[in-house]
Amino acid sequence: MKLTIWGAAQQVTGSMHLLQLDNYSILIDCGLDYEKGTYQEENQHFPFDPATIDLVILTHAHIDHSGNLPTLLRMGFEGQILCTSATADLAEILLLDSVNVFLGKQQKKSKYRKGRSGPQPLYLQKHVMETVDRFVTIGFNKPFQINGAIALTFIPVGHLLGAAAAVLSVIENGITKKIAFTGDIGRKNYPVLTDPQPLPQVDYLVSESTYGGRFHSTDTTLQEKLIQTIEETCIKTPGRLIIPAFSIGRTQSLVFTLNQIFSKGLLPPVQIFVDSPLANFATDIYRKHHELVSDEAKEFYQTKGDQFEFENLVYVHDRKESLSISNYLEPCIIISSAGMLEGGRIQDHLYYNIQNYYCTILFIGYCAKGTLGDRLLRGDPIVRLRNRDLMVYAAIKKTDLLSGHGDHNDLVHTIQQQDPQKLKKVFLVHGELKNMNILATALTAEGYQVQIPEKGEVIEL
């Protein structure tokens, strides 16, 4: 059995791991690599022949894990894609949204190249629908026999609705070997989602390491942080609170938390706009898979109704509605995508409010270096929007209390559930090298054998 880390090797994006057995090849995740800010060069070619892949296992729907699946099909992959039902639903809308992003970039660059077309998109809507047709969904904690020698079990890991660790049991030369791929590991007590479940004992563990060496805030709760920010921005002063939020996962958890706050009467009513078509679709999927939400969210539903619907909450649909928010003169909260401000309707709200002294922009997620969100967080006094240089008068704040990733302690806890005498090796992926090294040091001190693979390195298991 051979393992090759072809993506998210000493970097965060582009998860793609190849497991090769005798006459059978499995690809675990097939995400977009956007580490260098491009997508064509890094993603249009694979380091293997896609036609030689027999099966794909998808741990969850996020684009850095699923986003290059249509390219894989376009270039010859003919097998099935195993995932949970919620992952299949969320991946479909995310992949369709990626097509729109690709086409948007193509049109934007074409405007500056007269007589020439822009960069061609990686795939089109028809390729996405062909990909969706390959999804085969299986439930959590139920072994699925892939063939006579290989069985797969999905274990819930929080992070996103439907997200799973993939545990493979492989019989090779009469010997059973077990290997687990964590995907992305969530955190405990996250709004809407269940806590990560312990993984069964395995021989090899391929673990994400995004928050190695980093720790989430513990000095306040999410509700307390939101109450404080809303009071300062919308109650004590007649201002606007703008929250850039990723449409899938982050927005649903935020809306549920706001529902809890206002249903308890902890704040007077404030108008809330959720301005993201993708978030609206995703929220319907969360409703559809209600059996997967946390006990807290289920109890709220039984006593107070829909977690994602309450008085003064408006889901904005069309562009006209979105633009009309600028004419709403009362204090309000605007939740819109994209989370890093690199496109989407959030840029409209920024354009009209970045110079508003009574506006607060609250970041609740990670912003990659070089993005507009990153420039605001580092304190740039002037930003460029719609070919205009705008002074930043709005207050800029951030919190990590809605991060969907487990921190250093969560990662260590997940791995500590494995007996170091039985776990032969931990392979760290999906993280920056400095974070991997910190996590590796901590795990080595606990008696684990740790390796940080390079991209393309072939490992005999």
JOSUL-V945368 format. One record per helix or strand of 2 or more residues. SS is the DSSP state (hx for helix, st for strand). FROM is the first residue (numbers start at 1). TO is the last residue. If there is no record, write none. Layout:
ss->{SS:SS}
from->{FROM:FROM}
to->{TO:TO}
This chain:
ss->{st:st:st:hx:hx:st:hx:hx:st:hx:hx:st:st:st:st:st:st:hx:st:hx:st:hx:hx:hx:st:hx:st:hx:st:hx:st:st:st:hx:st:hx:st:st}
from->{2:16:24:40:50:55:63:69:80:85:125:135:144:150:164:175:204:222:240:250:271:277:290:295:313:319:332:346:359:372:382:388:395:408:425:433:450:458}
to->{7:21:28:43:52:57:66:74:83:110:132:137:147:156:172:181:208:235:244:263:275:288:292:304:316:327:336:353:363:377:385:391:398:416:429:445:451:460}
